[in-house]
Amino acid sequence: MVTHDLDSLWRISDRVAVLGNGTVLGIGTMQELSRSADPVIHEYFHGPRGRAAREQAVKG
């Protein structure tokens, strides 16, 4: 599945590959990727939309 929908990723994925800048930037669980030091991945997970999706997933 290819998506930018963080809500779906938190709910249904076991492992995720993050693509950016023409390459694979990271592969792992959502928890692992949310701790990534890569600036592109970090912004995706810790920007306003990323924080909201994670909070919803934790509330479950």
VOFI-650326 format. One record per residue: residue number from 0; residue in three letters; x, y, z of N, C-alpha, C, O in turn. Coordinates in steps of 0.001 Angstrom, whole numbers, plus 500000, padded with zeros to 6 digits. Last residue first. Example, Ala and Ser with C-alpha at 12.3 -4.5 7.8 and 13.67 -1.06 7.14 Angstrom:
! VOFI-650326
[atom 1; "SER"; [512850; 497750; 507080]; [513670; 498940; 507140]; [512900; 500030; 507870]; [513409; 501138; 508039]];
[atom 0; "ALA"; [513190; 494310; 507800]; [512300; 495500; 507800]; [513200; 496700; 507800]; [514236; 496681; 508465]];
! end
This chain:
! VOFI-650326
[atom 59; "GLY"; [493508; 504725; 520758]; [492937; 503518; 520211]; [491515; 503389; 520323]; [490950; 502388; 519881]];
[atom 58; "LYS"; [495338; 506474; 521746]; [494025; 506450; 522395]; [493244; 505200; 522013]; [492445; 504677; 522790]];
[atom 57; "VAL"; [497337; 506059; 519881]; [497594; 505691; 521270]; [496274; 505585; 522040]; [496116; 504706; 522886]];
[atom 56; "ALA"; [496183; 507127; 517579]; [496544; 505703; 517615]; [496740; 505232; 519051]; [496347; 504118; 519395]];
[atom 55; "GLN"; [495952; 509838; 518250]; [494745; 509049; 517969]; [495042; 507557; 518075]; [494228; 506803; 518608]];
[atom 54; "GLU"; [498683; 510476; 518450]; [497801; 510599; 519624]; [496530; 509792; 519437]; [496077; 509127; 520369]];
[atom 53; "ARG"; [499458; 510107; 515766]; [500009; 509247; 516818]; [499130; 509287; 518079]; [498869; 508253; 518694]];
[atom 52; "ALA"; [498022; 512149; 514515]; [497782; 510749; 514145]; [498300; 509807; 515219]; [497647; 508816; 515544]];
[atom 51; "ALA"; [499159; 514437; 515726]; [497723; 514153; 515875]; [497414; 512688; 515568]; [496633; 512056; 516280]];
[atom 50; "ARG"; [501824; 514294; 514820]; [501523; 514220; 516263]; [500049; 513858; 516500]; [499740; 513057; 517382]];
[atom 49; "GLY"; [501422; 514607; 512047]; [502024; 513389; 512587]; [501730; 513207; 514058]; [501421; 512102; 514503]];
[atom 48; "ARG"; [500427; 517206; 511886]; [499601; 516080; 511447]; [500126; 514765; 512013]; [499342; 513905; 512414]];
[atom 47; "PRO"; [502628; 518764; 512944]; [501274; 518788; 513537]; [500415; 517581; 513158]; [499749; 517000; 514014]];
[atom 46; "GLY"; [505576; 516624; 512923]; [504832; 517816; 512532]; [503426; 517733; 513117]; [503073; 516723; 513726]];
[atom 45; "HIS"; [506680; 514189; 513420]; [506583; 515124; 514540]; [505979; 516472; 514179]; [505881; 517361; 515025]];
[atom 44; "PHE"; [506755; 512675; 511086]; [506161; 512095; 512287]; [505922; 513100; 513406]; [505054; 512887; 514252]];
[atom 43; "TYR"; [507970; 514455; 509259]; [506718; 513762; 508913]; [506009; 513245; 510168]; [504791; 513371; 510287]];
[atom 42; "GLU"; [510330; 515170; 510567]; [509314; 516195; 510293]; [507964; 515551; 509993]; [506928; 516053; 510429]];
[atom 41; "HIS"; [511654; 512647; 510569]; [511328; 513338; 511822]; [510221; 514372; 511600]; [509270; 514431; 512381]];
[atom 40; "ILE"; [512036; 512172; 507852]; [511166; 511288; 508627]; [510728; 511982; 509912]; [509560; 511910; 510294]];
[atom 39; "VAL"; [513824; 514301; 507324]; [512574; 514160; 506560]; [511581; 513302; 507343]; [510414; 513670; 507479]];
[atom 38; "PRO"; [516005; 513865; 509122]; [515189; 515079; 509194]; [513867; 514990; 508445]; [512873; 515558; 508899]];
[atom 37; "ASP"; [516506; 510942; 510986]; [516480; 511506; 509636]; [515556; 512725; 509619]; [514415; 512621; 510067]];
[atom 36; "ALA"; [516196; 509773; 513400]; [516912; 511049; 513403]; [516938; 511686; 512010]; [517346; 512838; 511865]];
[atom 35; "SER"; [513196; 508137; 514456]; [514271; 508330; 513491]; [514889; 509717; 513602]; [514199; 510703; 513863]];
[atom 34; "ARG"; [511022; 507490; 515949]; [512234; 507861; 516689]; [513423; 508154; 515759]; [514533; 508393; 516234]];
[atom 33; "SER"; [509171; 506637; 514161]; [508872; 507892; 514857]; [510056; 508370; 515697]; [510092; 509529; 516113]];
[atom 32; "LEU"; [510195; 504181; 513416]; [510350; 505312; 512509]; [510067; 506639; 513194]; [510662; 507657; 512842]];
[atom 31; "GLU"; [509405; 502639; 515647]; [510812; 502806; 515302]; [511030; 504034; 514429]; [511939; 504828; 514672]];
[atom 30; "GLN"; [506593; 502854; 515482]; [507305; 503295; 516684]; [508778; 503561; 516370]; [509331; 504582; 516777]];
[atom 29; "MET"; [506110; 501673; 513018]; [505780; 503079; 513190]; [506501; 503636; 514418]; [506970; 504774; 514393]];
[atom 28; "THR"; [508957; 499634; 512162]; [507611; 499809; 512699]; [507342; 501307; 512806]; [508266; 502114; 512695]];
[atom 27; "GLY"; [510825; 500236; 509123]; [510633; 499767; 510488]; [509185; 499870; 510898]; [508306; 500157; 510085]];
[atom 26; "ILE"; [513084; 502025; 507188]; [512160; 500891; 507224]; [512050; 500457; 508671]; [513057; 500324; 509367]];
[atom 25; "GLY"; [513987; 505017; 505422]; [513891; 504210; 506628]; [512878; 503108; 506476]; [511917; 503239; 505718]];
[atom 24; "LEU"; [514371; 506028; 502893]; [514978; 506729; 504024]; [514958; 505920; 505309]; [515806; 506107; 506182]];
[atom 23; "VAL"; [515010; 505037; 499743]; [514355; 504571; 500960]; [515090; 505212; 502138]; [516278; 504968; 502350]];
[atom 22; "THR"; [515000; 507824; 497373]; [515566; 506638; 498013]; [514703; 506198; 499190]; [513775; 506903; 499586]];
[atom 21; "GLY"; [514282; 510356; 496460]; [514652; 509328; 495495]; [515218; 508059; 496079]; [515855; 507284; 495366]];
[atom 20; "ASN"; [513462; 511822; 498683]; [514704; 512201; 497998]; [515218; 511104; 497072]; [516426; 510933; 496910]];
[atom 19; "GLY"; [511841; 509027; 500188]; [512068; 510458; 500042]; [513391; 510723; 499370]; [514329; 509933; 499482]];
[atom 18; "LEU"; [509820; 506664; 501882]; [510542; 507048; 500677]; [510700; 508563; 500643]; [509789; 509295; 501028]];
[atom 17; "VAL"; [509727; 504345; 504385]; [509556; 505771; 504099]; [510443; 506113; 502911]; [511653; 505884; 502929]];
[atom 16; "ALA"; [507960; 501457; 505009]; [509139; 502011; 504351]; [508828; 503470; 504027]; [507780; 503778; 503459]];
[atom 15; "VAL"; [506795; 499698; 507845]; [506607; 500783; 506889]; [507966; 501131; 506285]; [508989; 501102; 506969]];
[atom 14; "ARG"; [504976; 497050; 509369]; [506260; 497662; 508984]; [505986; 498650; 507866]; [505078; 498469; 507055]];
[atom 13; "ASP"; [502307; 496843; 510012]; [503295; 496194; 510878]; [504676; 496800; 510641]; [505440; 497033; 511578]];
[atom 12; "SER"; [499420; 498984; 509890]; [500707; 498506; 509378]; [501564; 497845; 510454]; [501548; 498228; 511624]];
[atom 11; "ILE"; [497000; 500047; 510854]; [497006; 498759; 510160]; [498376; 498220; 509754]; [498464; 497077; 509307]];
[atom 10; "ARG"; [497202; 502490; 512378]; [496197; 501467; 512691]; [496496; 500101; 512091]; [496270; 499085; 512749]];
[atom 9; "TRP"; [499260; 504039; 511308]; [499313; 503684; 512733]; [498358; 502535; 513048]; [498664; 501694; 513893]];
[atom 8; "LEU"; [498288; 504253; 508649]; [499568; 503603; 508935]; [499660; 503174; 510392]; [500093; 502059; 510681]];
[atom 7; "SER"; [495916; 505703; 508985]; [495878; 504315; 508514]; [497168; 503584; 508837]; [497144; 502425; 509253]];
[atom 6; "ASP"; [497029; 508155; 509854]; [496044; 507441; 510677]; [495987; 505972; 510284]; [496007; 505094; 511147]];
[atom 5; "LEU"; [498660; 508975; 507715]; [499269; 508515; 508961]; [498288; 507777; 509861]; [498689; 506853; 510569]];
[atom 4; "ASP"; [498618; 508688; 504494]; [497621; 508725; 505567]; [498188; 508122; 506844]; [498190; 506904; 507023]];
[atom 3; "HIS"; [499959; 508452; 502258]; [500458; 509503; 503146]; [499570; 509591; 504384]; [499755; 510473; 505223]];
[atom 2; "THR"; [500723; 505263; 500745]; [499822; 506258; 501335]; [500606; 507327; 502082]; [501753; 507127; 502479]];
[atom 1; "VAL"; [500577; 502196; 499210]; [501282; 503474; 499204]; [500312; 504526; 499722]; [499207; 504667; 499199]];
[atom 0; "MET"; [500849; 498840; 500000]; [500000; 500000; 500000]; [500905; 501237; 500000]; [501894; 501285; 500731]];
! end
